[in-house]
């Protein structure tokens, strides 16, 4: 069987995976050997009528999305399945990168290739875990981190662990909106927090799901939604919801969404440039890997990013705005005669299909190669 797992792992083979540290409040021990743990748990719990199992492939959900997307895509000379994107409870991406572009510490000790295939500068599916740790400096450099982000981070389970995720994913966007709304009520409308509905003053009391659908900007309709979600009967006199507050919360949710869409679009373009799929001007090249593709004239190539996740699909206009940002970045860089276009395309069953594909692929005749 193939197993998809939504957390970072260290892998030396397709069937062996050791868990790394987790975020989002999970307390599973890191450095856990996942395959062995799953088989032991299954054997301990299964009834006599169930068959034995063998874990043939373990993969991260972002890797599974990419594998599934490539498997299902109809690629040709002008359409390329370039990346797998997760934007749901968390945020992550997987992209194929040439082994020569990876830092030596990131290169695997050995790889498995099909009989007859060469390992010469092969491409490796890299689970970027782009939300962890190192993303904070560029976010701060460009002034994208604000006071509410810092408070959200400080009050989290692991401060500083997933800065990109706090700003782009479903686990945290509702809480970010709650902090912003409380600030607006207390410091702009002079409403003390101790008279507000108790649910609103509770961490994660304002859910991402509620904020996702807090639209369109019709004041009367939004007011009814607020009153239903946070009844005035749970507050203290003289607090009352108003249309002004309802519209302010809509603007907060929309601002959160637009920023998230822009950050994800920038991250997508950055990764595609690292892979050599977007031939940016030399001044914009990442000098760390020495990879600077030449700008070749020819038909426009559609770089397709397979996405999945409830946040990008349902949070306000996240998906549409992300596509607009992608189009704008490419147009700004290349003008109307761009060599590439970056398109978002759904891949919602990747966790199942990708695991199945790699499970089957693992049974093919292959050989290990030291790299």
C-alpha distance (Angstrom), angle and dihedral (degrees) to the residues before:
residue distance angle dihedral
X1 . . .
X2 3.79 . .
X3 3.80 122.0 .
X4 3.79 128.2 -156.7
X5 3.80 116.3 -159.4
X6 3.80 124.9 -174.5
X7 3.80 98.7 -141.8
X8 3.81 137.2 77.6
X9 3.78 116.7 -83.2
X10 3.79 139.4 -178.9
X11 3.81 111.0 -131.2
X12 3.79 132.4 -174.1
X13 3.81 94.3 170.6
X14 3.79 134.9 17.3
X15 3.80 92.7 -103.4
X16 3.82 98.9 41.5
X17 3.79 122.1 75.6
X18 3.78 133.2 164.8
X19 3.78 117.1 -162.4
X20 3.79 120.5 -121.8
X21 3.80 127.2 -153.0
X22 3.81 114.1 -56.9
X23 3.78 135.9 -144.3
X24 3.82 133.7 -162.6
X25 3.80 92.5 73.0
X26 3.81 98.7 -65.8
X27 3.77 116.5 144.3
X28 3.82 102.3 -163.9
X29 3.79 109.3 139.1
X30 3.78 114.1 -102.1
X31 3.80 119.3 -127.1
X32 3.81 88.5 42.0
X33 3.81 114.1 151.9
X34 3.78 98.1 -126.7
X35 3.81 102.2 -165.5
X36 3.79 94.7 50.7
X37 3.80 91.2 43.9
X38 3.81 92.2 52.2
X39 3.80 94.3 47.9
X40 3.81 92.9 46.8
X41 3.80 91.1 49.3
X42 3.80 91.5 48.4
X43 3.79 93.9 48.5
X44 3.78 91.0 48.3
X45 3.80 93.9 50.3
X46 3.81 106.0 33.0
X47 3.77 123.3 106.8
X48 3.85 121.5 -127.7
X49 3.81 92.6 -100.1
X50 3.82 93.4 60.9
X51 3.83 120.4 91.7
X52 3.81 125.7 -123.1
X53 3.78 115.9 -97.8
X54 3.78 136.9 -143.1
X55 3.79 121.0 -158.8
X56 3.79 103.5 -136.8
X57 3.80 99.0 168.3
X58 3.81 135.2 20.9
X59 3.77 120.3 -174.7
X60 3.77 141.9 166.2
X61 3.81 115.4 -107.7
X62 3.81 92.5 -113.8
X63 3.81 89.9 52.6
X64 3.80 89.8 47.7
X65 3.80 90.3 51.6
X66 3.80 92.0 52.9
X67 3.82 93.4 45.9
X68 3.80 91.3 48.2
X69 3.80 92.2 46.2
X70 3.81 93.4 50.9
X71 3.81 90.3 45.9
X72 3.80 93.5 51.9
X73 3.81 98.8 37.0
X74 3.76 123.3 99.2
X75 3.78 98.2 -136.5
X76 3.78 123.4 -170.3
X77 3.80 137.3 155.5
X78 3.81 92.3 -65.8
X79 3.82 101.7 35.0
X80 3.79 124.0 61.0
X81 3.81 129.9 177.4
X82 3.79 94.4 -136.4
X83 3.79 109.9 166.6
X84 3.79 146.2 7.2
X85 3.82 116.1 -133.1
X86 3.80 129.7 -166.0
X87 3.80 118.3 -166.6
X88 3.77 109.9 160.5
X89 3.78 126.8 94.7
X90 3.79 85.1 -15.8
X91 3.78 136.3 15.0
X92 3.80 129.0 -121.9
X93 3.79 143.5 139.2
X94 3.79 139.1 -154.0
X95 3.79 124.3 -157.4
X96 3.83 134.9 172.3
X97 3.81 110.4 -111.9
X98 3.78 129.3 -178.3
X99 3.78 111.1 -106.3
X100 3.82 90.0 -125.2
X101 3.81 91.2 62.3
X102 3.81 93.5 57.8
X103 3.79 123.3 92.0
X104 3.78 110.6 -107.2
X105 3.81 90.4 -113.0
X106 3.80 89.4 58.8
X107 3.79 97.4 49.1
X108 3.82 116.8 102.7
X109 3.78 118.3 -115.6
X110 3.79 91.2 -129.7
X111 3.78 138.4 4.1
X112 3.79 134.3 -158.6
X113 3.80 118.4 -127.9
X114 3.79 132.5 178.6
X115 3.77 116.5 -98.8
X116 3.79 108.1 -87.1
X117 3.81 94.6 23.8
X118 3.80 123.4 113.7
X119 3.79 126.9 -130.6
X120 3.82 93.2 -150.1
X121 3.80 104.8 136.1
X122 3.78 91.3 -30.5
X123 3.78 120.1 -177.3
X124 3.78 119.0 -106.9
X125 3.80 124.2 -155.8
X126 3.80 101.5 -121.6
X127 3.79 118.4 -157.5
X128 3.80 96.4 -150.6
X129 3.83 99.5 -167.8
X130 3.79 82.0 -156.4
X131 3.78 94.7 179.0
X132 3.81 96.4 64.9
X133 3.82 127.9 101.0
X134 3.82 106.0 -59.9
X135 3.80 95.3 61.4
X136 3.82 92.9 74.5
X137 3.86 100.3 78.6
X138 3.84 97.0 58.1
X139 3.81 91.0 43.6
X140 3.80 89.3 54.7
X141 3.81 93.3 41.3
X142 3.78 91.9 60.2
X143 3.80 94.5 42.6
X144 3.79 96.3 -111.6
X145 3.81 96.3 131.0
X146 3.80 113.9 83.5
X147 3.80 136.4 -177.7
X148 3.81 93.6 -87.9
X149 3.81 91.3 51.1
X150 3.79 90.0 52.7
X151 3.79 91.8 49.8
X152 3.80 92.2 47.6
X153 3.79 89.8 50.4
X154 3.81 93.9 46.9
X155 3.80 92.5 51.2
X156 3.81 94.3 47.8
X157 3.78 130.7 103.3
X158 3.82 93.1 -104.6
X159 3.82 112.0 19.3
X160 3.79 113.0 -145.2
X161 3.80 94.0 11.2
X162 3.82 102.2 109.2
X163 3.82 110.0 15.4
X164 3.80 96.1 159.9
X165 3.79 91.9 49.2
X166 3.81 92.6 53.6
X167 3.81 88.1 60.1
X168 3.80 102.2 39.3
X169 3.81 114.2 26.4
X170 3.77 139.5 80.4
X171 3.77 97.5 -116.1
X172 3.81 91.6 68.3
X173 3.83 113.2 20.0
X174 3.80 94.4 85.2
X175 3.80 91.1 51.1
X176 3.79 90.2 48.0
X177 3.80 89.0 53.9
X178 3.80 91.0 48.9
X179 3.81 92.2 54.2
X180 3.79 91.2 48.7
X181 3.80 92.7 48.0
X182 3.81 92.4 49.6
X183 3.79 89.7 51.1
X184 3.80 90.7 50.5
X185 3.81 93.4 48.4
X186 3.80 94.9 46.5
X187 3.80 102.9 38.0
X188 3.81 103.5 29.0
X189 3.80 103.1 31.7
X190 3.83 96.0 28.7
X191 3.80 92.5 -128.8
X192 3.82 110.9 152.6
X193 3.80 113.8 -128.8
X194 3.81 93.2 -131.8
X195 3.82 91.9 72.6
X196 3.80 95.9 48.7
X197 3.82 122.7 102.7
X198 3.79 105.9 -77.0
X199 3.80 93.2 -127.2
X200 3.79 90.1 60.9
X201 3.80 92.0 55.1
X202 3.82 92.1 51.0
X203 3.80 120.8 94.6
X204 3.81 109.6 -99.1
X205 3.80 88.7 6.7
X206 3.80 89.1 131.2
X207 3.78 105.2 59.7
X208 3.77 128.2 -147.1
X209 3.80 88.2 -127.7
X210 3.82 91.7 58.5
X211 3.79 92.3 46.4
X212 3.81 91.5 46.5
X213 3.78 92.1 62.6
X214 3.80 97.8 35.0
X215 3.80 92.9 119.0
X216 3.03 166.7 154.7
X217 3.84 103.2 39.4
X218 3.80 94.7 -107.6
X219 3.81 104.9 137.6
X220 3.81 97.1 -153.1
X221 3.81 94.1 47.4
X222 3.81 92.9 45.4
X223 3.79 90.6 49.7
X224 3.82 90.7 56.2
X225 3.80 90.5 51.1
X226 3.80 91.1 51.8
X227 3.79 92.6 48.2
X228 3.80 91.2 50.1
X229 3.82 94.7 47.6
X230 3.83 96.1 41.6
X231 3.84 107.0 24.2
X232 3.77 115.7 -150.1
X233 3.81 86.8 -134.7
X234 3.83 87.6 72.6
X235 3.82 91.4 55.4
X236 3.78 131.5 72.6
X237 3.79 126.4 -108.3
X238 2.96 131.9 -61.5
X239 3.83 93.6 26.6
X240 3.80 117.4 115.1
X241 3.78 131.4 164.0
X242 3.80 114.7 -118.0
X243 3.78 136.3 -165.6
X244 3.81 88.2 -112.7
X245 3.80 90.8 59.6
X246 3.80 91.6 44.8
X247 3.81 92.3 53.6
X248 3.81 90.7 45.3
X249 3.80 90.4 55.4
X250 3.80 90.3 49.2
X251 3.81 89.9 53.3
X252 3.80 89.7 48.2
X253 3.80 92.4 51.8
X254 3.79 92.1 46.4
X255 3.81 92.2 49.3
X256 3.82 90.6 50.4
X257 3.80 90.5 50.2
X258 3.81 96.7 47.2
X259 3.79 92.2 49.8
X260 3.80 91.4 48.1
X261 3.80 91.8 49.2
X262 3.80 90.9 50.4
X263 3.80 93.6 49.0
X264 3.81 92.8 49.0
X265 3.82 91.3 47.1
X266 3.81 90.9 51.4
X267 3.80 91.2 48.1
X268 3.81 91.2 50.2
X269 3.80 92.3 51.2
X270 3.80 91.2 46.0
X271 3.79 92.6 53.8
X272 3.80 93.5 45.7
X273 3.80 88.6 51.7
X274 3.82 90.5 51.1
X275 3.80 88.4 52.4
X276 3.80 90.7 52.5
X277 3.79 92.6 -116.3
X278 3.82 93.6 117.5
X279 3.82 112.2 49.8
X280 3.81 100.2 -148.6
X281 3.78 121.8 -176.8
X282 3.80 112.8 -81.4
X283 3.81 91.5 -109.4
X284 3.79 88.5 64.9
X285 3.78 97.3 46.2
X286 3.78 121.2 120.2
X287 3.81 101.5 -115.2
X288 3.83 93.5 -163.7
X289 3.79 95.2 82.9
X290 3.80 99.0 30.0
X291 3.80 90.3 -130.3
X292 3.81 112.5 141.2
X293 3.82 112.5 158.7
X294 3.77 118.8 -151.8
X295 3.79 119.3 -114.9
X296 3.80 105.2 -111.5
X297 3.79 124.2 -166.8
X298 3.77 117.7 -129.6
X299 3.79 142.0 95.3
X300 3.80 116.1 -24.5
X301 3.81 112.8 -94.3
X302 3.79 118.4 -140.0
X303 3.82 108.2 -141.8
X304 3.79 104.1 -157.4
X305 3.81 121.2 -155.3
X306 3.79 113.7 -159.9
X307 3.80 108.7 -144.6
X308 3.76 136.5 -171.9
X309 3.80 135.8 170.5
X310 3.78 137.5 96.3
X311 3.79 95.2 -112.9
X312 3.79 98.0 61.2
X313 3.80 90.4 41.8
X314 3.82 100.9 45.6
X315 3.82 110.7 20.9
X316 3.81 105.1 103.9
X317 3.86 106.8 -73.3
X318 3.82 95.9 -28.4
X319 3.81 97.2 136.3
X320 3.81 96.5 43.5
X321 3.80 93.2 44.7
X322 3.80 92.2 48.0
X323 3.81 89.7 53.9
X324 3.83 89.9 48.4
X325 3.81 90.4 52.8
X326 3.81 91.2 49.2
X327 3.80 91.2 51.0
X328 3.80 91.0 46.7
X329 3.82 94.0 50.5
X330 3.81 92.8 50.5
X331 3.81 92.6 44.5
X332 3.82 91.9 48.7
X333 3.79 91.6 50.4
X334 3.80 100.2 42.1
X335 3.80 107.9 15.5
X336 3.78 120.6 -139.6
X337 3.81 93.8 -35.3
X338 3.81 97.9 63.8
X339 3.83 117.2 165.2
X340 3.81 90.6 -143.5
X341 3.77 142.4 30.4
X342 3.80 123.1 -157.2
X343 3.80 114.0 -142.7
X344 3.79 131.7 -175.7
X345 3.79 115.1 -137.9
X346 3.84 128.8 178.6
X347 3.80 120.5 -105.2
X348 3.79 103.1 167.7
X349 3.82 102.1 157.9
X350 3.78 95.8 48.4
X351 3.79 95.2 119.0
X352 3.81 90.2 61.7
X353 3.79 101.5 33.8
X354 3.81 95.1 42.3
X355 3.79 92.5 52.4
X356 3.79 90.4 49.0
X357 3.80 93.3 49.5
X358 3.80 93.9 50.9
X359 3.79 91.6 42.8
X360 3.79 88.7 58.3
X361 3.79 93.2 41.4
X362 3.80 90.8 53.4
X363 3.78 89.7 64.6
X364 3.81 93.7 57.4
X365 3.80 119.3 104.9
X366 3.77 107.5 -89.8
X367 3.76 144.4 151.4
X368 3.80 136.1 -136.7
X369 3.79 117.9 -117.6
X370 3.79 125.2 -166.1
X371 3.80 111.0 -132.1
